[in-house]
Amino acid sequence: MYYPEEAKRRLGKRQKTRSAMIVKKVSHSKTYRLY
C-alpha cells in the first residue's frame, strides 16, 4: 500500500537534512550557534 502522506514526510525529512548540510557547509559558526 502507498500513502502520499508518508511520502511527503519522507521528502520533507530529506529536504530538511539537505538544507541543514548546505547551511553547515556555508557557515559552521551560525549552525553551531543555532543548535
Protein Blocks (a to p, Z undefined) as FASTA:
>chain_A
ZZfklmmmmmmmmmmmmmmmmmmmmpmmlmmmmZZ
